[in-house]
Amino acid sequence: MKRVRKQGRWGDLPKRMASALIMLAIGAVEIWLGGITFTLLVLILTGLMMWELGRMQRPDADWVPVALGGLAAGSLYAVLMAAPFLQVPLLFLPSFAAFGLVKHRKVAFVYALAIMLAGYTLIDLRALAGTPVIVWLISLVVVSDVTGYFAGRTFGGPKFWPRVSPNKTWSGTVAGWIGAVVVGTAFVILQDAPWQLIILSPVISLAGQLGDIAESWIKRRAEVKDSSGLIPGHGGVLDRFDALIGAVVAILLLGLLFPLPIPSGL
């Protein structure tokens, strides 16, 4: 009989580190390439994430995830090409499609919209502020995740939201905020970003953590461990970019209220 080896406290460390390296690698490539390549990458990721959402919500119908993924990528491309008065309806189009096709309709509607808004905002941010803001966002999410992981596993303590994400602790959550402050401070010193970025960074870190929790909740309701197996040994695209979705949507919403002190370098 085969023995089951326990992973222990640090059993999933390689997975976490690999996830961090994937995100950092994507950010590094975009620094060198940018432009149309960045837009194409976001279109592909948006389509894949919507495919995974449909796959979790309608595992009984293979055509539904494919249709939603294709519609999401196509709609986002159309948004970039369309007149301003058509952009909002096009961003909502995949959400309405998901509402009519999947099981948990309200959840799918909201999360599909978050995916679309995140994709659009990433492209828009890159066009308006250049690569530094993208690097800041990716660094923020990665550092928050890594510091939160180590602190949570080392110190433990009360759970942040046990009913939704039983593995997340307050110690890890706060450590993520501290890591975000360090990232913000580094950009203020090295990139000459506004000092208010030090305050904004932990706020966006919290949004990223909530994005992670939201995807965990969706997976729990769908009774799946990973959003897909697209990244062997590490789950799906949503599993790797759920926190980035939360962070980018927060940037969009806060930016509608007041000017944000984000890094720029066009």
C-alpha positions, 0 to 999 in steps of 0.5 A: 500500500502506498504511503501518503507523505504529509507536506508539513508546514512548508509543503506548498512553498515550491508552489508559492515560489513558482507562482511568484516567479511566473508573475515576476517573469511576465512583468519582466517580459513586458518591460522589454516588449510592451505595446501590442504584445502587452495588449495581446497578453492581457487579451489572452489572459482575460479569455483564459480566466473567463474560460476557467470561470465558466469551467468551474460553473458549468463543468457539464457543458464544454462549449460554455467555458469556450464560448465565455472565454472567446466572448471575453477576449473578443469583447475586450478587444472590441472595447479597445477599438470602439467609441466611448459610448460602446465601451461600457456595454461591451465590458458588461457583455460577458457578464450577461452571457455568464448570467444566462449560462452558468449555475451561480448566476449572480456570482458569475456576473460579478466575477466576470465583470471583475475580470473584464474590468481588470483586463481593460484597466491593465491595458489602460494603465500601461498606455497612460503611465507606462511600465512602472505602474505595471511593475509596481502592481505585480511587485505589490501582489507578489511581495504581499503574497510571499510575506503573508505566506511566511508570516502566516506559517511562522506565527499562525494565530487567528484566522482572517476569514475562516468561513471563506479561506481557512488558511489565511491568518491575521498575521499573514494578512498584516505581514502582506500590508507591511510588505506592500509598504516596503514596495511602495517605499522602494518606488518612492525612493528609486522611481521618484513616485509620490510619497502618498504611494506608501499609503496607497500600497497597503490599501491595494494589497488588501484589495489583492488579498480580498481578490484571492479570497473571492476566488477561493470562495468561488472554488469552494462553492464549485467544489474544485481545488483549482480553477484549471490545470493550465499551469501544471502543478500550480493550478490555473490562471485564475489561481495565479492572478486572482489577487491581481484582479482585486488589486487592479479593480481597486485601482480603477474604482479609487481612480474614479474618486480621486487622482492616484499617486501611481508610478509613471514613466512614459 
